[in-house]
Amino acid sequence: MQHALILTKNMLTEEELVKKLQRLSYETLCSTDLLSRLKNPATGAFLAFFQLVLLSENLCNQEVEEILEHLNSYPLVVVRVTESYPSEEEQVQWKELGLADWLTRDAGFEDTRERLSSLRKLHQQENQILSFPMETLSTVPSNLENLFKSFSKTEKKVFEYLVKAYPEQVASSRKELCEHLWRDGDTPSNMSQLSCLINKLKRKCELHGVNGEIVTTMWGRGYKLSDEFYQKWILETQSQNPHIYYSASN
């Protein structure tokens, strides 16, 4: 059974959404109290119980940004409930922050079913489920070799592309990356998958003790490895056996 968490300021407004999710066999919890507890490290064990998190439309943009900062450390599908879908530009920006999709408040049962089904399949395909962060990980020194080995084949292809592009000091556009990863190029679905991949790279770096910004998002231009991380990576690969860092095509 799937488990869903609704974060809201008013539980009474979520009754219809809860009913839809329950009809879809989601065991659903609706909470206002958890909004103030997300910063507590102990909350991680509780969040591990869920696969889907829905953010109510009664949360303002700033609140959603803060929530996403905390949820991005966990392998969760985060959906925002809204009255209408945002523009394509706004969707790109929000997906960069970790939002997976939107669900309109007045969406019918079938629309809700199909949208959540697609998100679940995408999540399963792209996410060889990450281990949940443990407190002991914070004491483990950075190990870029183990980090690279933890990447999936697709994640390695993204990472290697960014490494090769860095010396030219140009951002790798989303279109270029999509064309590098998939035959059908920059389709809306592939754009969404790319955002998920970038977020997974960032989370895995955090889990392996790599601090600071890893991938810089350059709005309107694309992605670029941060200067600090690239220098760490070059020093590591030069001091270790270069064959460790094999190509994702192998």
N, C-alpha and C positions, 0 to 999 in steps of 0.2 A: 504493500500500500504506500502511496505517496503522501507526504506530509507538507502542508502549506501553512505559512505564517502571514497574517495580515497585520501590518503596522498602521495604526490609525489614531486620530485624536478623539474619535467618537465611534464607539463600537456599534451604536444603534444604526448608523448609516450603512453598515456593512452586512446587514442581514441577508439581502438578496444575493450578494456575492458569495457569502458563506454557503447558502443553499446550492448555488451553481457548482461550487467546488465539491461539496459533499455528494452531489449527484454524479460527479466525475470521479468519485472514490478517493478524493483527497481528505485525509483527516486534518481538519482545519482548526487553527487557533487564531483568535482575533485579540490583539493586545494593544493597550495604550501605555501600560506601565513599562513595557520593554524599551520604549523610545528613550527613556532616561537611564537605561541600564546597559546600553550597547557598549559604552566605554569601559565597563567592568570586564576584566579578563576572564572572570568566571562564566561570563555569558557564552563564551565559545563552546563549552560543552553542551549548552542548551541549543545553540544554533545548529549543532551537528545533527540534530534530530530531523531537520527540515531539508527539503530539496528546492522548494519554491517559496519566495518571499514577495508579497504584493504590497506596494506602498500606496496608501490612499491618496485621493486627490485633495484631501484636506490638509496635506503636508505641503508647505511652501517649497520653492526651489532650493533655497539655502539649506533647509532641513533635509531634503532629499540628498543633496551633495554630501552633507555630513554623515548621513546614514550609509551612503555608498562607500565612503572612506573606510568605515568599519566592516562592512559586509564583503568588500573585495578580497579579504584575506581567506574567504571560505568558498568552496565550490558550490555556490548557490545560483539559481536562476532568479534574477530580480526583475520584477515587472512593475511598472507604474500604472495605476488606475487613473484615467483622465476622462474629461467630458468629450474631448476630441483629440485626434492624432496631431502631434506637432509637425512642423515643417520638416523637410528632408535635412536641411542644415541643422536644425535643432536636434533631430534624431541622431545625426552623426556625433554631435558634441556630447550628448547624453550617453551614447554608447561608449564613447571614450572614457567616461567616468565609471562605467561598469553596468549600466542599465541594459537589460537584454531586449525588452520590448515594452509595448503599451497595450493596455486593455481598456476599452471605453466602458464607462459605467452602464450604458444602455445596451451593451453587446448582448445578443441573444445567446441561448445555451449552446447552439451548434457552433457559432462563431468562436465562443470561448473555448469549447472543446477542441476545435481544430487548431486554434492559435497555441494553446498550451501543449497540445500533442506535438506540434512542430518544434516548439522550443525544447521539449523534453528529448526528442530525437536528436536535435542539434547538439544539445548538451552532452548526451551520451556518446555521440560520434567524436566530438572534439576534446572531450575531457576524460582521459584516463584518470579516474577520480584521484584528486590530490589528497594527501593525508591532511587532517586538520592540524593547524598550528599547535604545537605543544610548548609549554613554557621553557623546557630544556633546550629548545632549538636556539633560543636567544644567546645561549652560552657557547654554541658551536662556532668555531672560526669559519670564515668564508672559505669555501672549497669550490672553485670554479670547475674543476674536473667533474666532481659529482653533480654539480649544477647542470653541466652540459649533457651528462648521461641521463639526467632526469627528463630532458626535453623529449616530447614525442617527435616523430618524423617530421610532421608539418611545422612544429615549433622550431625545430632545428633549421628548416629551410628559411623561415622568417628571420631567425637570429643570424644565420650566415649571410643572408642578403644584406642585413643592416651593418654587419661587420665589414663586408666588402665595400659598401657604399660610404663608410665613414671617412676614409682618407680624402675623398673628393669634397667633403664638407657640404654635402647637399642632402636634403631630406628625401627619403624614399616615399614617393606618393602612394596613396592607397590603391590607385589604379595600377601602378607598376607592380606592387606586391601581389595584388589579386591575379594579375596576368602571369606572374612568376609561379604562383601556387596552384592555380586552377585553369583548366583549358577554356572554360567559358568566361574567364576574366572577371571584370568588376560588376557582377550582378548584385542586386540588393542583398540577396542571401549571402553571397561571398563577402560583401562589405561587412555584414553583421558578424560573420565567422572571423574575419580579420580582427575586428575589435575585440572579440573574445580571446583570440590568440595572443594579442598584445597584452591583455589583462592577465592571462595565464603566465606569460613570461615574467611579468612584474611580480606576481604572487610567488612563483617558484624561486625567483631571486631572493625574495624576503625570507622564504622558508629555509634557504641555504645560507642565511646570514649575510647576504650582500646588501649593505645599507646604502641609502641615498637614492637619487633618481637614476633609473636604469635606461629607460627609453623616454626621450623627450618628444612630446607631441607638438608639432609646429602647425598651428591652425591654418588651414587652407593650403598647406604644403605637404604634410605627411609626417613620417616618423624618422627619428635619428637617435642613435645611441648617445648617451651623455658623454662628455669629455672624460669625466672622472672614471666612469665604468670602462670605457674603451681602453684607457691607459692601464687599468688593472688587468683587463683581459689580455692585452699585448704582453705585459710583463709575465703573466702566468703561462701563456702559451710558449713564450721564448725560454722559460726556465724549465718547462716540463717537456715530456716526449710529445712532439707535435702530432704523432699518429693517434694520440688519445682523442683529439678533437676531429673525429672523422666526419666526412661529408654526409649530409642527410640523404644523399642519393645512394649511399652504400647500403 
